[in-house]
Amino acid sequence: MDFSSKRVLVTAGANGIGLAIATKFKAHGANVFVTDIDPDAVEKARAEGFHAAVSDVSDESQVQDLMARIQDDFGGLDVLVNNAGIAGPTGPIQSLNSADWKATFDVNIHGQFYCIKHALPLLRSTPEASIINLSSAAGRLGMAGRSAYSASKWAVVGLTKTLAIELGAEGIRVNAICPGAVNGPRIAAVIAAKADMLGEPVETVSALYHNQSSLGRLIEAEDIANMALFAASDMARNVNGQALAVDGNTEKLY
């Protein structure tokens, strides 16, 4: 788990799960670049010793500029962590706004496509590079009222498995992480929106989310960071094309 010679990019890496992942890699010696759409978070990340830039992964031209910056700063890339994602709209499909649906895919799947496409020249400059795409438990299970998010996260798994085949001969491994409900402000907002849709108290819906896994608890960002570190490490040198669940054994989503 020594990453002292590794260069890592984490998208949406200045907040939440992304920051936990970036911090984990940095603690294990990696040179870490984070990008985020939040300028204040980016400045804070710089102050904490990360290379950092403001970038919107749903804009291909910004992704191209980002990869040019990483080439200048790092001279290549060993690990790409596609963490950027948004929760998208909540409601029955007939109630969803088309713009909200499109925005969910623009970030959650098109953003990953742009980052992989334009990072490949950097990843190909190093042996045994690794790509880690963030999917979700909603990328393997249906989730009523969350069709845009779930569909986009299923697409992430399909992209991952396809690229593992395409890039395997070059020694580039591609895996996805499928978190369950991760403790933090984002899941709190999702729970509130779901409670509003169902006409149920927030406390009732929150209890469902807490107990939808066999372990009866939410996942922590640290759990996702640990899996990302493992998936990118030499310990996982033959782990490729996998959707790695970190969800406490979630069998049904609410």
C-alpha positions as CSV (number, residue, x, y, z in Angstrom):
1,M,0.0,0.0,0.0
2,D,2.9,2.3,-0.7
3,F,1.8,5.0,-3.1
4,S,4.9,7.3,-2.7
5,S,5.7,7.1,-6.4
6,K,2.1,7.4,-7.6
7,R,0.2,10.3,-9.1
8,V,-3.6,10.3,-8.4
9,L,-6.5,12.4,-9.6
10,V,-9.7,12.5,-7.6
11,T,-12.6,14.3,-9.2
12,A,-15.0,16.2,-6.8
13,G,-12.1,15.6,-4.4
14,A,-12.3,18.6,-2.2
15,N,-15.5,17.6,-0.4
16,G,-17.2,14.6,1.1
17,I,-16.3,11.1,-0.2
18,G,-13.8,12.6,-2.7
19,L,-11.9,14.4,0.0
20,A,-11.8,11.2,2.1
21,I,-10.4,9.3,-0.9
22,A,-7.8,12.0,-1.7
23,T,-6.8,12.2,2.0
24,K,-6.3,8.4,2.2
25,F,-4.1,8.4,-0.9
26,K,-2.1,11.3,0.4
27,A,-1.6,9.6,3.7
28,H,-0.1,6.7,1.9
29,G,2.4,8.8,0.0
30,A,0.7,9.7,-3.2
31,N,1.0,13.0,-5.0
32,V,-2.7,13.9,-5.3
33,F,-4.5,16.3,-7.6
34,V,-8.1,17.1,-6.7
35,T,-10.7,18.9,-8.8
36,D,-14.0,20.3,-7.7
37,I,-16.6,22.8,-8.7
38,D,-16.5,24.6,-5.3
39,P,-13.8,27.3,-5.4
40,D,-13.7,27.6,-1.6
41,A,-13.2,23.9,-1.2
42,V,-10.4,23.9,-3.8
43,E,-8.6,26.7,-2.0
44,K,-8.9,24.8,1.3
45,A,-7.5,21.7,-0.5
46,R,-4.5,23.7,-1.7
47,A,-3.9,24.9,1.8
48,E,-3.8,21.2,2.9
49,G,-1.1,20.3,0.5
50,F,-3.1,19.0,-2.5
51,H,-2.6,20.1,-6.1
52,A,-6.1,21.5,-6.9
53,A,-8.2,23.2,-9.6
54,V,-11.7,24.3,-10.1
55,S,-13.3,22.2,-12.9
56,D,-16.7,21.0,-14.0
57,V,-16.4,17.4,-15.3
58,S,-19.6,17.7,-17.3
59,D,-17.9,20.3,-19.6
60,E,-15.5,18.4,-21.9
61,S,-13.4,21.5,-22.6
62,Q,-12.8,22.0,-18.9
63,V,-11.8,18.3,-18.6
64,Q,-9.3,18.8,-21.5
65,D,-7.8,21.8,-19.7
66,L,-7.6,19.9,-16.5
67,M,-5.7,17.0,-18.0
68,A,-3.3,19.5,-19.6
69,R,-2.7,21.0,-16.2
70,I,-2.0,17.5,-14.7
71,Q,0.4,16.8,-17.5
72,D,2.3,20.0,-16.6
73,D,2.2,19.3,-12.9
74,F,2.7,15.5,-12.8
75,G,4.0,14.5,-16.2
76,G,1.5,11.6,-16.2
77,L,-1.0,9.8,-14.1
78,D,-1.2,6.5,-12.3
79,V,-4.7,6.5,-10.8
80,L,-7.9,8.2,-11.9
81,V,-10.7,8.2,-9.4
82,N,-14.0,9.3,-11.1
83,N,-15.8,10.4,-7.9
84,A,-17.8,13.4,-9.2
85,G,-21.6,12.8,-9.1
86,I,-24.9,14.4,-8.2
87,A,-28.0,13.0,-6.6
88,G,-30.4,14.1,-9.3
89,P,-34.1,14.6,-9.0
90,T,-36.5,12.6,-6.8
91,G,-40.0,11.6,-7.8
92,P,-42.1,9.4,-10.1
93,I,-40.7,9.4,-13.6
94,Q,-43.6,11.3,-15.1
95,S,-42.9,14.2,-12.7
96,L,-39.2,14.6,-13.5
97,N,-37.9,17.6,-15.3
98,S,-36.0,16.7,-18.5
99,A,-33.3,19.2,-17.7
100,D,-32.7,17.6,-14.3
101,W,-32.6,14.2,-15.9
102,K,-30.0,15.3,-18.4
103,A,-27.9,17.1,-15.8
104,T,-27.7,13.9,-13.8
105,F,-26.3,12.0,-16.8
106,D,-24.0,14.9,-17.7
107,V,-22.2,14.6,-14.4
108,N,-22.6,11.0,-13.4
109,I,-21.7,9.3,-16.7
110,H,-20.7,11.8,-19.3
111,G,-18.2,13.3,-16.9
112,Q,-16.6,9.9,-16.3
113,F,-16.4,9.4,-20.1
114,Y,-14.7,12.8,-20.6
115,C,-12.3,12.2,-17.8
116,I,-11.3,8.7,-18.9
117,K,-11.0,9.7,-22.6
118,H,-8.7,12.6,-21.9
119,A,-6.8,11.0,-19.1
120,L,-5.8,7.9,-21.1
121,P,-2.7,9.5,-22.7
122,L,-1.5,10.2,-19.2
123,L,-2.4,6.8,-17.8
124,R,-0.7,5.0,-20.8
125,S,2.6,6.7,-19.8
126,T,2.9,4.5,-16.7
127,P,2.7,0.7,-16.2
128,E,-0.2,-0.8,-14.5
129,A,-2.4,2.2,-14.2
130,S,-5.8,2.1,-12.5
131,I,-9.2,3.7,-13.1
132,I,-11.8,3.7,-10.3
133,N,-15.4,4.8,-11.1
134,L,-17.8,5.6,-8.4
135,S,-21.2,3.9,-8.9
136,S,-23.7,3.1,-6.2
137,A,-25.8,0.4,-4.6
138,A,-28.4,2.0,-6.9
139,G,-26.2,0.9,-9.8
140,R,-27.1,-2.7,-9.1
141,L,-30.6,-2.4,-7.6
142,G,-33.7,-0.5,-8.6
143,M,-34.6,2.5,-6.5
144,A,-38.2,3.8,-6.8
145,G,-38.4,7.6,-7.2
146,R,-34.7,7.8,-8.0
147,S,-34.7,6.7,-11.7
148,A,-32.3,9.3,-13.1
149,Y,-29.7,8.6,-10.4
150,S,-30.1,4.8,-10.5
151,A,-30.0,4.6,-14.3
152,S,-26.8,6.8,-14.5
153,K,-25.1,4.6,-11.9
154,W,-26.0,1.4,-13.8
155,A,-24.4,3.0,-16.8
156,V,-21.2,3.5,-14.7
157,V,-21.0,-0.3,-14.1
158,G,-21.5,-1.0,-17.8
159,L,-18.8,1.5,-18.8
160,T,-16.5,0.0,-16.2
161,K,-16.9,-3.6,-17.3
162,T,-16.5,-2.6,-21.0
163,L,-13.4,-0.6,-20.5
164,A,-11.8,-3.3,-18.3
165,I,-12.0,-5.5,-21.5
166,E,-10.8,-2.7,-23.8
167,L,-7.9,-1.6,-21.7
168,G,-6.8,-4.8,-19.9
169,A,-4.3,-5.7,-22.6
170,E,-2.5,-2.4,-21.8
171,G,-2.3,-3.2,-18.2
172,I,-4.9,-0.6,-17.2
173,R,-7.4,-1.9,-14.7
174,V,-10.9,-0.5,-14.4
175,N,-13.1,-1.1,-11.4
176,A,-16.2,0.5,-9.9
177,I,-17.1,1.0,-6.3
178,C,-20.8,0.7,-5.3
179,P,-21.3,2.5,-2.0
180,G,-24.5,2.1,0.0
181,A,-26.1,5.1,1.7
182,V,-23.1,7.2,2.9
183,N,-23.4,9.2,6.0
184,G,-23.3,13.0,5.3
185,P,-25.3,16.0,4.1
186,R,-26.0,14.5,0.6
187,I,-27.8,11.4,1.9
188,A,-29.7,13.7,4.4
189,A,-31.0,15.7,1.4
190,V,-32.0,12.6,-0.5
191,I,-33.8,11.2,2.5
192,A,-35.7,14.6,3.0
193,A,-36.7,14.6,-0.7
194,K,-37.8,10.9,-0.5
195,A,-39.9,11.7,2.6
196,D,-41.5,14.5,0.8
197,M,-42.4,12.3,-2.2
198,L,-43.8,9.6,0.1
199,G,-45.6,12.0,2.4
200,E,-43.8,10.3,5.4
201,P,-41.9,11.8,8.3
202,V,-38.2,12.3,7.6
203,E,-37.4,10.2,10.7
204,T,-39.4,7.2,9.3
205,V,-37.6,7.3,5.9
206,S,-34.2,7.9,7.6
207,A,-34.8,4.7,9.7
208,L,-35.4,2.8,6.4
209,Y,-32.1,4.0,4.9
210,H,-30.2,3.2,8.1
211,N,-31.6,-0.3,8.2
212,Q,-31.6,-1.3,4.5
213,S,-28.3,-3.1,4.9
214,S,-27.7,-6.2,6.9
215,L,-25.4,-4.3,9.3
216,G,-28.2,-1.8,10.0
217,R,-26.1,1.3,9.6
218,L,-24.9,3.9,7.1
219,I,-21.6,3.6,5.3
220,E,-18.9,6.1,6.2
221,A,-16.8,8.0,3.6
222,E,-13.7,6.4,5.2
223,D,-15.0,3.0,4.1
224,I,-15.1,4.1,0.5
225,A,-11.7,5.6,0.7
226,N,-10.3,2.3,2.0
227,M,-11.8,0.4,-0.9
228,A,-10.4,2.9,-3.4
229,L,-6.9,2.6,-2.0
230,F,-7.1,-1.2,-2.1
231,A,-8.5,-1.3,-5.7
232,A,-5.7,0.9,-6.9
233,S,-3.0,-1.0,-5.0
234,D,-0.7,-3.8,-6.1
235,M,-2.7,-6.0,-3.7
236,A,-5.6,-5.8,-6.3
237,R,-3.4,-6.4,-9.3
238,N,-5.7,-9.0,-10.7
239,V,-9.0,-7.3,-9.7
240,N,-10.4,-5.9,-12.9
241,G,-13.9,-5.1,-14.3
242,Q,-15.5,-5.5,-10.9
243,A,-18.4,-3.6,-9.2
244,L,-17.1,-3.6,-5.6
245,A,-19.9,-3.2,-3.2
246,V,-19.3,-1.3,0.0
247,D,-22.8,-1.3,1.3
248,G,-23.1,-3.5,4.4
249,N,-24.9,-6.1,2.3
250,T,-27.8,-3.9,0.9
251,E,-30.4,-6.1,-0.8
252,K,-33.2,-3.5,-1.2
253,L,-33.2,0.3,-1.7
254,Y,-35.9,2.7,-0.4
